[in-house]
Amino acid sequence: MYANHGMYPEEKILGNTFVVNVKAGIDYVKVTKLEQTIDYEIILNIVKEEFATAKPLLEELVYTIEQNVLIQYPSMKYFYLSIQKLNPPLGTEVESSEVSIERKY
């Protein structure tokens, strides 16, 4: 994904590429319909919506996404989200910086 998250002025102007990884879990019973489980397309739409508004800290972005996914899936038992910023402007060549959250509910 491409977005303008970051603390530095050039990040707000030029933006950056981000890699998002999500894992979510539920208590598995006899699941026969998509409505009985987690729809990753819905999670992707939540991520896209949050990425549309630039935030200075990835920690804020991770937390906001988690909260919105929980609203959509209150019975969720496990959630993992990582956001990597590729080639962050740190004054030296760095492949990525990453913020992640992992929760069991």
ZAMARGU-4260 file (C-alpha; in steps of 0.2 Angstrom, whole numbers, plus 5000, padded with zeros to 4 digits):
<rodrens>
0) 5000/5000/5000 | 5006/5018/4997 | 5002/5031/5010 | 5009/5047/5018 | 5011/5041/5036
5) 5026/5047/5045 | 5034/5061/5056 | 5045/5069/5044 | 5039/5082/5031 | 5045/5073/5016
10) 5035/5058/5021 | 5019/5068/5022 | 5023/5075/5004 | 5031/5060/4995 | 5023/5046/5005
15) 5030/5028/5006 | 5026/5010/5002 | 5019/4999/5016 | 5017/4981/5018 | 5002/4975/5029
20) 5000/4958/5037 | 4985/4952/5046 | 4980/4936/5055 | 4964/4934/5064 | 4956/4920/5073
25) 4939/4914/5080 | 4933/4899/5089 | 4930/4887/5076 | 4913/4878/5076 | 4905/4870/5061
30) 4909/4884/5049 | 4899/4883/5033 | 4896/4901/5028 | 4907/4916/5026 | 4896/4926/5038
35) 4901/4913/5052 | 4919/4918/5050 | 4931/4932/5047 | 4930/4940/5030 | 4947/4947/5025
40) 4940/4958/5012 | 4931/4967/5026 | 4947/4969/5035 | 4956/4975/5020 | 4943/4988/5018
45) 4946/4994/5036 | 4964/4995/5032 | 4962/5005/5016 | 4950/5017/5025 | 4963/5020/5039
50) 4977/5021/5027 | 4968/5035/5018 | 4971/5047/5033 | 4989/5051/5036 | 4995/5048/5054
55) 5012/5053/5061 | 5015/5036/5070 | 5012/5019/5064 | 5007/5014/5082 | 4992/5025/5081
60) 4988/5017/5064 | 4990/4999/5071 | 4979/5003/5086 | 4965/5011/5076 | 4964/4997/5064
65) 4963/4984/5078 | 4949/4994/5086 | 4939/4995/5070 | 4942/4976/5066 | 4936/4972/5084
70) 4920/4983/5081 | 4917/4972/5066 | 4921/4956/5074 | 4918/4957/5093 | 4919/4938/5095
75) 4937/4938/5087 | 4949/4928/5098 | 4966/4932/5091 | 4972/4947/5081 | 4989/4950/5074
80) 4994/4966/5063 | 5010/4971/5057 | 5014/4987/5046 | 5031/4988/5038 | 5037/5005/5031
85) 5049/5001/5016 | 5065/5011/5015 | 5061/5023/5029 | 5070/5040/5029 | 5082/5036/5043
90) 5098/5044/5036 | 5105/5027/5031 | 5099/5013/5020 | 5087/5002/5030 | 5075/4989/5022
95) 5060/4993/5033 | 5054/4998/5050 | 5039/4989/5057 | 5026/4991/5070 | 5015/4976/5076
100) 5002/4971/5088 | 4997/4954/5094 | 4982/4951/5105 | 4972/4936/5112 | 4955/4941/5118
</rodrens>
